[in-house]
Amino acid sequence: MSDRRRRKSIFDIFDELFRELDEEMREFLEESERFWRMRPEDFEELQRKGLGPYVYGFRIHIGPDGKIKVDEFGNVRREGPKPKIAEEIEPLVDVIDEGDKVRIIAEVPGVEKDKIKLKAVGKELIIQASNGKKYYKKVQLPDEVDVKTAKAQYRNGVLEVELKKSKKESGEYEIKIE
């Protein structure tokens, strides 16, 4: 008997993909049910504390490891039996590995360019913005980057940061937006 493995057909791959997607959606629905079970007075209490608006969203995609990923964004966090409403909105962020450089695209609408602060530390990029709305996100980068080569632009609510990859570890560095 041969010790060769049977090659997966395209149908096997899609079956596996749909099973994983089904499981992720089931978990998401269970968590969202908890959020929607909140009583109106719970929301009123949050508004009295000055929290709001309530932003929750998600994006489903296939990660670099070939597995389905669900990225959540907004200021509604899933922690324990009840959702937690944060003061800061977590923006939707894409990290694109382009070989010799990394491009980060973040949605931060409603703030002025000079109210956005970017800081690169090791393999992390920290995005902070405050101008009525508050945004905060720690972005994990796929590789070490040369922070001195950073270029950042902000147009129409979209922040784009480009960093060249580096072999050596760099320190903390604040990035200016063009």
C-alpha positions in Angstrom: 0.0 0.0 0.0 1.3 3.4 -0.9 2.2 6.0 1.8 1.2 8.9 -0.5 -1.4 11.3 0.8 -4.5 11.9 -1.2 -4.5 15.4 -2.7 -7.3 17.6 -1.6 -9.7 18.5 -4.3 -11.0 22.0 -4.7 -14.3 20.8 -3.3 -12.6 19.6 -0.1 -10.9 23.0 0.3 -14.3 24.8 -0.1 -16.0 22.4 2.3 -13.4 23.1 4.9 -13.6 26.9 4.2 -17.4 26.9 4.6 -17.2 24.8 7.8 -14.7 27.3 9.3 -16.9 30.2 8.2 -20.0 28.6 9.6 -18.3 28.2 13.0 -17.0 31.8 13.0 -20.5 33.0 12.2 -22.1 30.9 14.9 -19.7 32.3 17.5 -20.3 35.9 16.2 -24.1 35.4 16.4 -23.9 34.1 20.0 -21.8 37.1 21.0 -24.1 39.6 19.2 -27.2 38.1 20.9 -25.6 39.0 24.3 -25.2 42.6 23.1 -28.8 42.9 21.9 -30.1 41.5 25.2 -29.0 44.7 26.9 -31.9 46.6 28.3 -32.7 50.2 27.1 -31.8 51.5 30.6 -28.3 50.0 30.1 -27.8 52.1 27.0 -29.3 55.2 28.7 -26.8 54.7 31.6 -23.9 54.6 29.0 -25.2 57.8 27.4 -25.4 59.6 30.7 -21.7 58.7 31.2 -21.0 60.4 27.9 -20.3 57.2 25.9 -21.6 56.9 22.4 -22.2 56.7 19.6 -22.0 52.9 19.5 -20.0 51.6 16.7 -19.6 47.9 15.9 -18.5 46.2 12.7 -16.6 43.2 11.5 -14.8 42.0 8.4 -14.3 38.4 7.4 -11.3 37.5 5.3 -8.7 34.8 4.8 -5.5 35.5 6.7 -1.9 34.9 5.4 -2.0 31.5 7.1 -4.9 30.5 4.9 -7.4 30.5 7.8 -10.6 32.6 8.1 -10.2 35.7 10.3 -12.9 37.9 11.7 -11.7 41.4 12.5 -13.9 43.5 14.7 -13.8 47.3 14.9 -15.6 50.1 16.6 -16.1 50.9 20.3 -18.2 47.9 21.4 -15.9 45.2 22.8 -16.9 41.6 23.5 -15.7 41.0 27.1 -17.6 38.7 29.4 -21.4 38.3 29.5 -22.2 42.0 28.6 -20.5 44.1 25.9 -18.2 46.8 27.0 -18.5 50.2 25.4 -15.1 51.9 25.1 -14.5 55.7 24.9 -12.2 55.1 21.9 -13.3 53.7 18.5 -11.0 51.0 17.1 -10.6 51.8 13.4 -10.8 49.2 10.6 -7.2 48.6 9.6 -5.6 46.7 6.7 -2.0 45.6 6.9 -0.5 44.9 3.5 2.8 43.1 3.2 4.4 44.3 -0.1 7.7 42.4 0.1 10.2 45.1 1.0 7.7 47.3 2.7 4.5 47.3 4.7 1.5 49.5 4.0 -1.1 50.2 6.7 -4.5 51.7 5.7 -6.9 52.8 8.5 -10.3 54.4 8.4 -10.4 57.4 10.8 -13.2 59.6 9.6 -14.1 62.9 11.3 -10.7 64.0 12.6 -8.3 66.6 11.4 -4.9 65.5 10.2 -3.0 67.4 12.9 -5.0 65.5 15.6 -3.7 62.1 14.5 -0.6 60.7 16.3 1.4 57.8 14.9 4.1 56.0 16.8 6.1 53.0 15.7 7.6 50.8 18.4 9.4 47.6 17.3 6.8 45.6 15.3 3.9 47.8 16.3 2.3 50.9 14.9 0.1 52.9 17.4 -2.6 55.0 15.9 -4.3 57.7 18.1 -6.7 60.4 17.1 -8.9 62.8 19.0 -11.1 65.5 17.6 -14.5 65.0 19.0 -14.2 61.4 18.1 -11.4 59.3 19.7 -9.6 56.5 17.9 -7.0 54.1 19.2 -5.5 51.0 17.6 -2.3 49.0 18.2 -1.4 47.4 14.9 0.9 44.4 14.8 3.3 44.5 11.9 4.5 41.4 10.1 8.2 42.4 10.3 10.6 44.9 11.9 10.5 48.2 10.0 12.8 51.1 9.5 10.7 53.9 11.1 12.9 56.6 9.7 11.6 55.8 6.2 7.9 56.1 7.3 5.6 58.0 5.0 2.0 58.9 6.1 -0.9 60.6 4.4 -4.4 61.4 5.5 -7.1 62.1 2.9 -10.9 61.9 3.2 -10.9 60.0 6.5 -8.4 57.4 5.3 -4.9 57.2 6.8 -2.2 55.5 4.8 1.2 54.7 6.3 4.1 53.1 4.4 7.1 51.6 6.2 10.2 49.9 4.7 11.2 46.6 6.3 14.4 46.3 8.2 16.5 43.5 9.6 17.5 45.5 12.7 15.2 46.4 15.6 14.4 50.1 15.8 13.4 52.1 18.8 10.3 54.3 19.4 9.6 56.9 16.7 6.8 59.4 16.1 5.7 59.6 12.5 4.6 62.9 10.9 1.7 62.9 8.5 2.3 64.7 5.2 
